[in-house]
């Protein structure tokens, strides 16, 4: 009889803790040392080698959450993305990516990869056929992001992983929007799972970190580059991230529930023209998302009806905070063309379907009634200030 695996919240709370053997404290002690003994020790520890006591423990927790053998933590999500990609790509290689990638990833590829002689193709669609059509003899990596930032498009993980396995390619995914609570890509054959741990893993808008989870073989390969690039995470932040992960399951469940209710609310709103959320039955990727996700996540995007000014809407908000980042316990929103995807050219944004009136919304843990009322009053205020006629029957 196989040993029962711990549940999500038990894993979040207990796995990857550093035992306090001296005082038996309930939380992990924090080891701030940057200098450790090298003689008569089992492990020669050095912060840049990702193996201080707090770093090692946190990596065990992240690996357990993502159902992988091992993990690494980084100083930012982009450090995790760049190091992982470059670990599997060399001069003359080719990588296929979704056009629906995070703006920072898009910028990294376009501005830096040419310097290293690495070619790339951004595919506009998110289906397995789109990736397959872009594969060349020199292709080595397929990089995907699902749900995507900011339009929440869905890619079939199992289909892409099978395609990659058949062609001898390595698959990498940005799993930030889903979090380990709502999606575990390794269960569908994806090789390397990447997170901006600043987001749901941190969850309180007070740390910057990245994470990578994969097989021991793949993590060892990433580590060989990571130790040279030096993107390790400080032990103070490592400790804070381990603390935050204890409530990951509870937070993301509440955020996902709020996001689904808000998406349905906005879908019926007379002054909202479009809503993007995979939990809606009308979403083109709903069936795939339902099959590969445990919940639909805390992120959604929407567009106000023509003529309703974004500036007036944002100014009128009371509870929801306009903010650059996402996934904190507080609800926030941002305009992707001004923030997350501002580095993209206008042509690239158009190809990705990111219009100037698109709003990316990160649902927090507040009461749904307060959030929906705040959005309603802000939309009504912006419409009235602009003198716009209600778009549909029933407008406030």
Secondary structure, DSSP 8 states (H G I E B T S, - for coil): -------HHHHHHHTT----TTT--SS------S----SS-SS---GGGT-SHHHHHHHHHHHHHHT-SEEEEESSHHHHHHHHHHHS--TT-EEEEETTS-HHHHHHHHHHGGGGT-EEEEES--SHHHHHHH--TTEEEEEEESS-TTT-----HHHHHHHHHHHT-EEEEE-TTTHHHH--GGGGT-SEEEEETTTTTT-SS----EEEEE-HHHHHHHHHHHHHHT----HHHHHHHHHHHTTHHHHHHHHHHHHHHHHHHHHT-TTEEEEE-TTSTTSTTHHHHHHH-SS--SEEEEEE-TT--HHHHHHH-SSSEE-SS--SSS-EEE-TTTTTTTTS-HHHHHHTT--TTEEEEE--SS-HHHHHHHHHHHHHHHHHHHT---SSTT--
